[in-house]
Amino acid sequence: MKFENVSDRLITWGTPDKVADELLEFRQETGDFGTLLYAGKDWADPDLGRRSMILLAEQVQHRVNAASKAQAAVD
């Protein structure tokens, strides 16, 4: 598999909704996962980097965790 294929498949970026949707889609394919790796932090603009982490923690993680809890309740 070429690097481009791997990066297209395993790297997600964008709005909180886009990232959450892609993670939830990936989760449906792979099953539940317990860890997300936040990589590629660009500290050239510290405020932007901080905002990105806040959005991940407050919006994306919330949706992914809620989906995991809902699925666990069904199982």
C-alpha positions as CSV (number, residue, x, y, z in Angstrom):
1,M,0.0,0.0,0.0
2,K,1.4,3.4,-0.9
3,F,1.9,6.1,1.7
4,E,-0.7,8.3,0.0
5,N,-3.3,5.6,0.5
6,V,-2.4,5.1,4.1
7,S,-2.5,8.9,4.8
8,D,-5.8,9.3,3.0
9,R,-7.2,6.5,5.0
10,L,-5.8,7.2,8.5
11,I,-5.3,11.0,8.7
12,T,-8.4,13.1,9.4
13,W,-8.6,16.9,9.5
14,G,-11.2,19.6,9.2
15,T,-14.2,20.9,11.1
16,P,-15.2,19.2,14.3
17,D,-18.2,17.7,12.6
18,K,-16.1,16.3,9.7
19,V,-13.4,14.9,12.0
20,A,-16.1,13.3,14.3
21,D,-18.0,11.8,11.3
22,E,-14.8,10.3,9.9
23,L,-13.7,8.8,13.2
24,L,-17.2,7.3,13.8
25,E,-17.1,5.9,10.3
26,F,-13.7,4.4,10.9
27,R,-14.9,3.0,14.2
28,Q,-17.8,1.2,12.5
29,E,-15.2,-0.5,10.2
30,T,-12.7,-1.4,12.9
31,G,-14.6,-1.6,16.1
32,D,-14.1,0.4,19.3
33,F,-10.7,1.9,19.9
34,G,-9.5,3.5,23.1
35,T,-6.8,6.0,21.9
36,L,-6.6,8.8,19.5
37,L,-3.2,10.2,18.5
38,Y,-3.2,13.9,18.0
39,A,-0.2,14.6,15.8
40,G,1.1,17.4,13.6
41,K,0.7,20.1,16.1
42,D,1.8,23.3,14.4
43,W,3.0,25.7,17.1
44,A,3.8,28.5,14.5
45,D,0.5,29.9,15.7
46,P,0.0,28.8,19.3
47,D,-3.5,30.2,19.6
48,L,-4.6,28.1,16.5
49,G,-2.9,25.0,17.9
50,R,-4.6,25.4,21.2
51,R,-8.0,26.1,19.6
52,S,-7.6,22.9,17.6
53,M,-7.0,20.8,20.7
54,I,-9.9,22.5,22.5
55,L,-12.2,21.6,19.6
56,L,-11.0,18.0,19.6
57,A,-11.5,17.7,23.4
58,E,-14.9,19.5,23.6
59,Q,-16.7,18.5,20.4
60,V,-15.0,15.6,18.6
61,Q,-14.2,13.5,21.7
62,H,-17.7,14.1,23.1
63,R,-19.4,12.7,20.0
64,V,-17.0,9.7,19.7
65,N,-17.4,8.9,23.4
66,A,-21.2,9.2,23.2
67,A,-21.3,6.8,20.3
68,S,-19.1,4.3,22.2
69,K,-21.4,4.5,25.2
70,A,-24.5,4.0,23.1
71,Q,-23.0,1.0,21.3
72,A,-21.9,-0.5,24.7
73,A,-25.5,-0.2,25.9
74,V,-26.7,-2.1,22.9
75,D,-24.1,-4.8,23.2
